[in-house]
Amino acid sequence: MLFSSYTFLFQFLPAVALAFAAARLHSPRAGILVLVAASLVFYGAWKPVYLLLFVTSVAVNFTLGLRMDDPARRRATGTLGVALNLALLCYFKYTNFIFDSLNTLTGAPLPFVNIILPLGISFFTFQQIAYLVDVMRGAKVERDIVSYTLFVSFFPHLIAGPLVHHAEMIPQFKRGRTGRSAVLAARGLAIFAAGLFKKVVIADNLAQFVSPVFAHLDAGGGATTTWAWLATLSYTLQIYFDFSGYSDMAIGLALLFGIRLPVNFRSPYRAASIIEFWRRWHITLSRFLRDYLYIPLGGNRLGGQRRYANLMVTMLLGGLWHGAGWNFFIWGGLHGLYLCVNHLWRGWHGEPKRAGLIAKAAGWVITFFAVVIAWVFFRAKTAAGAWQMLGSLFGFEAGSSAYASPGILRVMDLPILVGEERLLLIGGGAVALALLIALCLPNVPALFGYREYRHAPEPASWLSWRPNAAWALVTALAFAISLFGMWQRLEFLYFQF
């Protein structure tokens, strides 16, 4: 069930909101039970059989957590739990990748296993691993099965994040009161509408300049330099507006129920270094990789060479977390290399202080270019397609096999015949406008004065939301335009992870 679907917006969400409001008149606990039931229905609506897998995963991890209350068996139990979670993730996500890789290396006729990847398995598995590791480190064992289940299954973040931490979620569920109010609900709806607009109007319309070109290259074709740059830059902005749009919608939905999720994006394409980029992009994943992989590996405590090795291992595994394929491995490796180079540069020149305008501009250009190149491997379905795209970007055109568009522009998926040359111009304008929005407009949580749980509000921006008629009109307009485009029903890019 997609957030950007009529079923979710006009059936599921109103029913849950009404049931939650009615239940809370009885008690806060009743409201939490409603959210648990709604979250399980939300997950089961995709494939009911996988709801059993999800519930089993939650029950096993909760039980293991209870067993870890005994210090004598805490480490053994926690290690077993982490191993079971990783085994589950590896089976569903990496079995065919491992078989295919072994087949390529050895020539052994290993079978293809028809495994359907459960939605959100990377997210709910990592969240439970983090919980078990924290308990091993001395965190309090959770004894309330209802709060624990909602921590894992809360439907706004269940499918594609943000990755939440038990210490920032479970206390909110256990509060006798939540921060629900008319203003909070209005802010939540406005944030949701902004995220929906980013997904449906911006990301989904950029997809038409991405999918056919990459599909052509993955099938063995080529592309002109113009089409290659248009497709790659379009994807660079598509994935940002798609994923950050989802994260904004998740934050807005959670606010409707008085729950505050962590911010997952802070305008990452403004970053002037790769280090800064990863402090702004998919923030909750960066936090997880730092706390549960990079630091346990030794972090920067064991010398420079070990630090760079740890960075590479962390980013390579982070790449594989996104998808079971060598392209994702290369993408993670590129970002690991970028981070190593960035840290080496800082080691030679010291921590940046007040950089001048030219230095900032140069840093931004280098960072953005590096990120764009890495996205080629993230998007391409095959290694051959990725290398062909890189060749096309730098002028090695494909001649007669180059991609040729039928010259049809799709506005909210409504076809308009414009011709190929005009389509390229329109595509370039769309990319420029989307990049301008990403760079110049405030980040959505900052725009709406959002505050994370036990954090200060987002820094104020030059444009700020107010609960007044003007902003209500803007929100309604954004929502109405998004409703018109929702019939395309393009899935969120991160659903495959």
C-alpha positions, 0 to 999 in steps of 0.5 A: 500500500503506497502512501501515494495511492488513493486507497491509502489516502481515502480509505486506510488513513482516515479509518486509522485516524478515526479509530485512533482518536476514538480509542484515545478517548478510552486510554492512551494504551488503546490508541497504541493498540490501534496503531499496532493493528493498523501497522500489521494490516498495512504490512499484510496488505502487500502479501499476507503470507509475509505478515507471518514472517514479519510477526515471527521476526518481531516475536523472536527478537522480543523474546531474545531481548527478554532472555538477555536480561540475565547478564550471564547469557546476554552476550551469547543470546545477543550474538545468536539474535544478530546472527539469526537476523542477518541469516534471514536478511541474507536468505531473502536478499542475497541468495541469488546474488551469491549463487550468480556470483559463484556461478560466474566465478566457478562455472558451477550450474547453481540454481536460481531460487525464486525468492520474493524480497519482503517489503522493508526487510532491510529496515526492520532487520537493522532496527532489531539488530540495533536493539539487540546490540544496545541491550548487549551493551547494557541498554534496558530490556524492553518488556512491553510487547505492544510498544516493541511491536509498534517500534518495529512496525509503525507504518509511517516508517515501516517500508522505507525508513527512516531507520529509527532507534528504540530509545527515541521511539518506545518512550513516545509510545509509553507516554501517558499523553502525546503532543497531539493538537490542532496545530500539530495535526496541521503541521503534519498534514502540511509536511505530508503534502510537501512530501507527496508533491516532491514524490508525485510531481517532481520525482515521478515526472523526472522518471521519464528521462531516466528509465527508458535511457537506462533500460536501453543501455542495460539491454546493450545499447548506447546513448548520446552524451546529451541523453546520458547527462540528462538521464543521469542528472534526472536520476540524481534528482529523482532519487532525492525527491523520491526518497526525501519525499517519502521521509517527509511523508513519514514524518507528517503521518507520524505527527498526526498521531503525536509521534516524532520521527527522526529527520532523514535528509537535510538538503544533501546536494548543498554539501561542499564535501563528501563528509558533509554529504553523508551527514545530510543524506539518509542520516539515519542509515549513516548513524546506524553504519557509524554506531554499529559497524564503523565504530565497532571495527575500530573507527579512527582509534587505531591509526590512519590506515585502519581508519581508511580500511574501516571506512571502505568496509563500512561503505562497501557493506552499506552499498550491499545493504541497498541492493544485492548486486555488484553495482551497489557494491561499486557504488558503496566502494566509490563513496568509501574511496571518496570519504578516504580522499576527503579525510586525507585532504583534511589531514593534510590541510586541517579541518576546514574553517571559514572557506571563501566563496571560490573554495566553497563553490569548488568543493560543491562542484567536485562533491556534486560531480562525484555523487552524480558519477556514483549514481550511475552504478546505483541506477543501472541494472547491469555492470555493462549498462553502467560502464556504457553510461559512463562512456556516453557521459564522457563522449564515447557515443554509441552511433547507430545503437544510441537511444532515440526518444519518440519525442513524447512528453508525459505530464502526470503521465498524460502524453504530449507529442513534442519531438525529441529536440524539444523534449531534450530542452524540456528535460534540461529545464526540468532538471535545472528547476529541480536542482534549483529547488533542492539547492535554494528552497528550505529543507521541508522539516526546517520549513515547517519548524519540525522538532525531533524527539528530545531535540531542538527544532530545526534551524529557522529558514528564510521561509517559515510555515505558519498555521494560517489561511495562506499556508492552508491554501498552499498546502491544499494546492500542493495536495490537489496537484499531487492527487491529479498525478497519483494515478501513475502509481510509480513505486518509491525507489527505496521499496526494493531495499 
